[in-house]
Amino acid sequence: MRAPGMSIDRVPVLVWGTLTASGGNLLAVPAVSLAFFMLWLDRQFGTHFFDVLNGGRPLLWQHMFWMFAHPWVYAVVLPAMGIVSDALPVFCRRPLVGYTPVALATVATMVVGFIVWIHHMFATGIPALALAFFGSASMVIAIPSAVATFAWVATIYTGRPVFKVPFFYFAGFVLLFVIGGVSGVMTAAVPLDWQLTDTYFVVAHLHYVLLGVNVFPVIGGIYFWFPKFTGRMMSERIGKLGFAVLFIGFNVAFFPMHIAGLLGMPRRIYTYPADMGWNTVNLITSLGSFVFALGVLIFLFDLAWSYKRGPAAGDNPWDAPTLEWSIPSPPPPYNFATVPFVGSRHPLWESRLASGRGGHAGSVLDQGYILDHGREALGTTALDGEPYIILKMPGDSYAPFFLGAFATLVFAGMVLHAWWFTAAMLGASAISMIAWLWPERGLLQREPSPVYDAGGEIG
């Protein structure tokens, strides 16, 4: 259902990131869902999946949890990396260096991410062969991350950077990504991991990955797309101040945690003796956390103020190359009056990029398919994005909302041992799902109703 001409080698890297994350979640979430269900059976019905006194294996819990949790980290991070890959080149005034390697690295990161979960379990008595295999895999996964990092650095180095607020967030992300990635690769070395397991070094790595590698690109993305969302610009002055406070506060708060971990401070403690040598680094961390919180407040203030009082943005305030910037800000409900033909990764830049390389067809915005018979969408081929069918789209439905609500009540009933209530909510969930998926004649999902002529015969 991509636009005509949107072949897979023109898809934005952000889409590659979200697609890969979605596929990863489909494979990863069932592992932890099954782990929760087995733990619930242990507690409610006396099964012994994890009860060591009755032949269960607590280590099984760790396997099933980390089979989910490590791919989940990449499911969180890859879309944020996609934001940087698509938006950073806008402020470097050139296309992303190495689009194809970056797209392949995005997919490779998730694929390899499914075979590294045991590096969270090196200290549990895993056999030496498994330690060697999963330690090697944990080092190999640094390769696709390095590909993306060098692509971002090369894009900045070979471009003409424009120092706007989003650029600072994206460039700051690159530095934090390197620090978080290097500290992760360090724990892939088994002897070092044995020393660092369950120390604050791991806590530092976690925060650099989930805050530095995720939050900074997201905030930069908000600054970047806020004009398109609202038709207003966010403040450059407040934005730069907020970035400086966030960046300084983040590193002051979380970098000393590496040192605390190397000094032997265990994680998951709330107090410790005064003579352990951890006082100074923890004081610095505490001060940094308040600075970081102040940066968050500055960002939220800028967001609220700009939503009401920001200057008008215009259609394309950043001189960005992609099609969302070719329509008014904020977009009309229908987005494009006609479905555009995509002929380039950078359709709005194509006239300037084509000079010196023979020209290239950009995107045709003033002609294309007009879908005006109800809710319709084009179906295109998977590889080349060639249109081949018009799809009828379903109307609004409350069924998904009711399915989510009733499914939530199913789990609430299971926790409360309200079995009749649980059974009733299961039935309601089934009815909601049937209503949601019931084939409709208007969508050509089943045979249309017969048409009779005046004589009562089927016409």
N, C-alpha and C positions, 0 to 999 in steps of 0.2 A: 504493500500500500504506500510505497514511496512515490514522490513526484516523478513524472516521466523524465527519463534521462539520469535519475539519481542512481547510478550504478554503484556497486560496492566499493569502487575505488574513488568515489566522490562523497561517501558518507562522512559526516563530521566525526572526529575522533571521540567527542562526547557520546555520540550514539554507539560507537564501538564499546566504550566503557560501560554504558548502561546496559547494552545487550549482553556483554560478557558477565556483568554483575548479576543480571536476571537469570542467565543460564546457570551461574554458580550457585545462586540461592536455591534453584530448583533441585540441585543435587546435594547441597549441603544441609539445608534446613531439615529434611527428613531424618537425618542422623540424630540431631539433638531432640527432635520431637519424639523419636522412639526412645531415646534415653530418658526423657521426662516421663513418658508413659510407663516404662519399666520401673523407674523409681517410685512412681505412684502405686504401681501394683505391689511393690515391696512393702510400702507403708500401709496400704489399705487392705490387702488380701494375704499378706504373709508370704509372698513369693520371695525368692532368694537370689535374684540376679546380681545384687551387689553386696549381699550379706556374707562376709567372709566366714562367720561362725557356722554357716550352713552350706558351705561350698560355693558361695558366690565370689565374684571377682570385682573388687573396687576399681582395679585398673581398667576394667571394661568401661566404666563411666568416663574415665579420662580419654580413652580412645574415641568413644562416641561423641564426647563433647568437643574435642579438638578436631575431629573430622569435620565438624561444623565451624568451629570458631576461627580456625586459621583461614579457610577460604572466605569466611565472612569478613575478615579484615580487608581482603582485596575487593570484596563486593562493596565495601564502604569507600575504599580509596580510589578505585579505578574511575568511577564517574568524576570525582574531583580532579584526577589527573587529566581526564578528557576536557574538563573546563579550561585547564591551563593550556592544553594543546591547541584548543580552538581560539581562545581569547588572547593569549599572549602574543601570537603573531600580529594581531590587529595593532598593538602598540609598538611593534617592531617594524611595521610597515613593509612586511614581506611575508610570503607563505611560510608555513612550518617546514623546517628542514627535516627531510626524511619522513614524509607522511606514511608511506607504506611500512617501513620498519617500525614506526611508532604504533600503527594499527596492529601489526603482527605481534609486537611486544605486549600490547594490551591483552590480547587473547592468550598469549603464551604465559603471561603472569598468572592468570587464573588456572590454566591447565596444570602448570607446575605447582601451583598453590595447593592442589589436592594431594600432593605426595610429600608434603613436608610437615604434616601435623605432629609427628613424633618428636620434632625438635623441641616441643614443649614438655617432653617426657624423658629427656635424656637421663635424668637423675632417678628414674624409677626402676632401674635394674633391667633395662632393655638389652637383649643380646648384642654382642659386639658387631656382628654383621649388619644388624638393623641400624646401629649407631653410625656405622660407616656410610651406609646407603642414604639415610635421611640427613646426615650431616652434609654429604656431598650435594644432595638435592637442594638443601637450604642455601648452599653457596651458589648453585647454578641459577636459582631464582633471582639473584642479583643481576644477572646478565640483561634480561629484558628491562629491568628498572634502569640500568645504566644506559641502555639504548635511548630510552625516553629522556633521561637527564642530559645526555650529550646533545640530543636534538633540541631541547629547550635552550641550552647554553649556546649552541651554534646559531639558533634563531636570533637570540639577543646580540651575539657578537657580529653576525653578518648583516643585521638590520640597522635601522635608524630609530632607536627607541624614543618613544614619546612618554615622558615621565608623568603620567596620570595616576590617580589612586589605584585603579585595578592593576596597573603594571607593578606597583610596589608590592602588592599582595602576591602576585604571581612570581615575581623575582624572589621575594622572601620565602615563598613556598619551596623554591628550588633548593635553597640553602638548608631549610629544615628537612626536606626530603632526603638530602644527602646524609645529614646527621642521623636521622632516624633509620635510614637504610644501612649505614655502616654499623651502627650499634646492633642492628638485627643480624647482620652477617657475622659479627663477632660471636654471638651466641650460637652460631652454627658449628663453631669449633668445640667439640665435645669436652675436652679438658677444661676450657675456659667456661663453658656453660655450667659445668659442675660447680664452679666457684660462684657463678653469678645467679644461679637458679634461686628464685624466691627472695632476691634482694631488691633494693630500690633501683638498681641498674635496669632491671626489667620494667619497673614502673616508669622510669624515664623514657625508655624505648617506646613503651605503649603510648605515652602522652605525645611524643614527637610524631608518631604515626597517626594516631586518631585525632589529635588536635592540630598539630603543625601541618600534616599532609592532607587533612580533610577540611578543617575549619577555615584556614587561610584561603585556599582556592574558592571555597563557597562564598566567603565574604567578598573576595575579589569578583566573583561571578555576579553577586548581587549588585555591586557597584557598576559592573559592566552592563547588565541587562535591566537595571532599574529604569533607565530612560525608556526602554521599550515597554516595560510593564506599565508604567505610570504616565509617560509623556513628560516627566520632569527629571532634572539633573540633581544628583546628590552633590554636596559641597566638597570642592577640592581641598579647601583649607582645613575644614574639620576632618575630612577623610584622611588626609596626610598625617594630621595630629593623631587620629585614632590608630592608624597603622603603626606609627612610631611607638605609641604607648603599648599597643598589643604585642608588637614584636619584641620590644625590650622586656616587658613583663613576662612574656612566654619563656624567653630564654633564661631570665633570672630565676623564674619559678622552677623550671624543669631540668635545665642543664645540671645544676648542683646535685640532682638526684643520682646522676651517674657517679659522682664522687661519693655520695653516701653509700651507694651500693658497693663500690669498690672498697669502702671502709668496713663493709660487712653488715650494714643495717638491713635487717630482714623486712620484707613487705608485710602488710596486714597487721601492723602493731599500732597502737595509739599512744603508748608511753614507753619510756626506756630510762635506765639509770643515767644520771647526769655525767658520769665519767667515761662514757663510751666514745667520746670524740666526735659525736654527730651534731652537737648543738649548733655550731656556726652554720654548717650547710643547711640545716633545717630552718634556721632563722632566715637565711637568705631566700630559701624556697617560699617561706611564708610571706615575706615582703613582696617577692615577685608575684605571688598569686593575687595580692591586692592590686598591684599595678595592672596585672592582666585583666582583672575584673573591671577596673576603671576604663581600660580600653574597650571592653565590651559595652559599657554604659555609653561611652562616646559614640560608638557605632550605632547603638540603638537610638540615641538622641538624633544623630544625623539622619537615620532612616525615617523617624517620625516627622522631623522638621521638614525634610525634603519632600515627603509625601504631600504635605499641605502647602509648603511655601517655596519649593524648589523652582528654579527658573525653567521655562519651557525648553524641552530638549530638541525638538525637531525630529525628523524621521531617522537620521543617521548621524548622531553627534560625534561618534568615534571614527567615522569614515571606515566602517567595517565592511567586509567583502561578501557576507552571506545574505541569503534572501530575506531573512526576517527584518533586515534593516531597509528593505526596499518599500515597505508599506508604512502607513502612518503609525505614530506612537501616541497613545497605546493602540494596538491593532483593532480594526473593526471586528465584529463578531464572526464574520465569514473569512477573516484573514485575507485571502486573495480572491478577487472577483473572478479571475480565470486561473485555472491550474497552470503554473508556469512549467516550461520545458527547461530542465537543468542541463547545461552543457559544460560545466566547469565546477571545480571546487571553490572558486572565488569569483562568482559571477559579477559582482559589483566592482571588482578590480580588473576585470578581464581586458578592458581596453588599454590600460597602462601596462599590464603584464605581457600582453601580446606583442607589443612593440619590440622588435628584435628577435622574436622567435616564430615568425610566420603567421601570427594570428591564431585565434582559437574561438570557437563559438561559445559565447556566454549563455545566459539564460534569457529566454524570451518571456517578457512579463506582460506584453500588451496583446498577446494572442495565445490561445490554448483552448483546452476543453472547458466548456461551461456546463456544469452539472446542476440542472434546475428542475429535476423531477423528484422532489422530496430529498430524503437523506441518501446521498450517493457518494461513492468514493471510487477512484480508479484503482484497479488491481494491476500491478506491474510484475514483470519477470524478476526472479530473485537476483540474478547476476547483473543484468544490463539495465534494469529499470525501464523496460519497454512496456507501454500500456497494452493490455490485451483483453480486459474485461471491465465492465462497470458493476460495482458491488452495491447492493442495497444494504443500507445500514439500519440497525434497530433503533427504535425510539427510546425515550426515557423510561426507566423502570425502577421501582422501589425494591425489587426482588433482591439485588445484591446487598442493600442496606439491611433488610430483614434477615437475610442469610447470615451476615456478620453478627447481628445482634443476637439471634437465636443460638449461633455457635458459641458465642461468649457465655450465654446462659447455660449451655451444655456443660462447659468446664466449671462454671460456678457451682452447678448442681453436683458434679462429681466431687469437688472439694468438700462440699457440705454434706455429702452422703444422702442427698435428696434424690433417691433413685427414680421415683415416679416422675418428679419434675424433670430429671435428666432425660428420661424416655420421652416425655412430652416435647421437650425442646429439640430432641433429635428428630422427632416426627415433623415439627415445625420447620426445622432446617431442611429436611428432605423435601417438604412441600415448596419451600422458597426456591430450592435449587431446581425443582421440576418446573416451577413457574418461570424461572429465569431462562432455562434452556429449552422450553417448549418450542418446537418449530413453528414458524409463522408463514402463512401463505404470502403475505405482503413482501417477505424477504426471499420468496421462492425456495423456502426450505422444505415445502411439501407441495403436493399437487394443488393447483388452484381450484376453486369451487367450480362445478360444472355450470355452463351457461345454457339455458333452455330457450328454444324459439317459441313462437306463438302457439304452435301445435303441441307443446309439451315435450318435444324431442330435443335431445342434446345437440346444440349447434356446433 
